[in-house]
Amino acid sequence: MATDVLTGPGDTRRTPPAPAPRRTRRRAGIRSRETTAGWLFVTPVVVLLGLFMLLPILMALWVSLTDWNGQGSPFTGRVPLAGLDNYTDLFTRDGLARQNFMTSIRNNLYYVGIVVPAQTVLALLLALVVNNRMLRGRSFFRSAFYFPSITSSVAISVVFLFLFANSGAVNGILALFGIDGPQWFADSRGLGHLLLGAVGVDHPPAALASGGPFGMSWWDWLSGPSVAMCSIIILVVWTTSGTFMLMFLAALQNVPVALDEASLLDGANRWQRLRHVTLPMIRPTLFLVLALGTIGSWQVFDQIYVMSQGDPAKTTLTPAYLSYRTAFRDFDYGSGAAISFVLFLIIILLTIAQRWLLRERDAGSRARRAGRGPRRTGRRS
């Protein structure tokens, strides 16, 4: 070439290479358009959730920091600001507000402690029964077990009022066996006190008569659910087990049949198959049932409103109903909203605790096994 002749054969200089053509970044443009389209699709949902969920929550949070009595708007300067007084009244200050709130917490603790395990175990047993391939009329039993869950809770509560009346069907059945039934919705005695009274402990010991947390004695904390609360517990367990039965049934039908047959060939009995095969396979559903059951138990309201309204002697009072009564009957909307947010915090903490207890441990075990592998091979070599 001409350039080679001019430079000569001994010249090591070469002409610089031509610059490469600049590539256009089409991927970034495509991704940006996809991102924009995605935000456009989710914007209506985000706006609706913000207007009808996030905004009311923030408004209720503001109300919980005020002494608003329901007159006018709570967002004007005429509403007195209470700060954290509505929250401290529930925990630290002696008074009727803390007494009622702690009583409702005690009642709800016993309610949750009985309802959640009972409805979970009953739902799992029902799901195991209707999942049996040898059972005839499975469709009928599934519909029959699920029917109470789709019936109005108010209607069922009214029916239970007649069943547990002084001259109702429950006391009539107990009379056939020579048992004098209690006045279910007028008996404020706790089951713990009744059991202690059966062994001769009618009065609280000196160590339990005082000194309890949050202004209540240990004797009051250990009273147990009242007779009236037990009737509500029976109603709730009966009406909610059908829904959770369907969840367990769906999970059981996804368990591979080969696993159950392999464990059967290995000589595992029914309990061992349930414990080591079935329950680990349905662990996510078990967490879902426990989480939903706990949330629903802490939010119980309609049965309390229809059947007892917190009576007798506040033994059926729950935080959800106390929040309603404080706000809409006593016209103390600030304290009512504060009770709601404390209840919200309790539910969140319990859900996180359940998630931690039922977390998957397979990843950790695999990591430990992987960590042990190289050390073993090193020792052999």
C-alpha positions, 0 to 999 in steps of 0.5 A: 500500500502507499502508506507502507511505501512511504514509511519503509519496511523498517518503520514500525509505525502503523496507521491508527485503527478506525474507531468502532461504531458507537453502539446504541443501548437499546436494552436500557431503553426497553427496560425503561419502557417496561418499568414505565409500563409496569408503574402505569399498570399498578398506579390505579391499585396504588392510588386506591390502596393509598386513598382507602387504606393508608390514608385512613390509617394515618388519619386514625393515628392522628386521632389517637394522639388527640382528645377528639370527641367526635364533634367537627373535624379532628384535623382543626386547631380546635381539637386538643392534642393529647400526645401519648397520653392516650397510650400511657393511660392504657399501661402506666396510669391507674384508672378505669382506662387501664383496668378495662384494657388489661381486663380485655387483654386477659380475656383475649389471651385466654380466648386466643389460647383456646380458640387457635389450637382447638380450631387448628386441630379440629380443622386438621382432623376434619381434613384428614377425614374427608381426604380419606379415599375410602370414605363414602360421600366425601362431597357431602361431608365436606359441604356439611363441615364447611356450611357453618363457615358461610352462615352469618355470624350474627345469625349463628350468635342469635341461635346460640343465645337460645341454645345456651339460655337458662331453659335452652337445649344445652341445659336440657341435655345436661338435665337428662344426665342429672347435671344442673347447667349454669346460667351461661351468659350470666356466670362470670366465674372463671374456669381456673377459679372453678377448678381451684374451688373444686379442690377447696381453694375458694379464696385467693392465697396471700401471694396471689391476692395482690402484686400482679402486673398492670394493676391487676392481681395474680388471682385475676390474671389466673382466673381463666375464661369465664363460663360466658366466654366458654360459650362464645369459644364453642361457637367460634371454634365450630364456625371457623374450623370449616374454612381452615379445613378447606385450606388443610384439605388443599394442602393434603391433596398436594402431598405426593402419594409416593411419599406416603406409600414409601413411609408405609413400606418402611413400616411407619404407623399412622402417627409417624406418617402424619408427624414425619411426612404429612406435617412437614409437607403442609408446613406453609399451610399450617403457618397460614392457618395459625396466622389467620386464626390468631389475627381473627381471634384478636379481632373478635367483635361481632360475637361479643357484640351480639351475645354479651357486649362484654358482660357479665362483669367484663369477663367477655370484654375484648380489645376490639369491642372495647375500642368500639365502645370507647369511641362510639359509646363514650365518645372518646375517639382518641382512646378508642383509636389508641386501643386499635393501634395497640391491638394492631401492634400485638397482632403484628408481633404475634405473627412475626413470632409465629413466622419465626417459630415455623420457619424453614430450617432446611436451608440451614441444615443444608449449609451445615452439611455443606460445611462439614463436607470439606473437613471430612474429605480433608481428614480422609486424605 
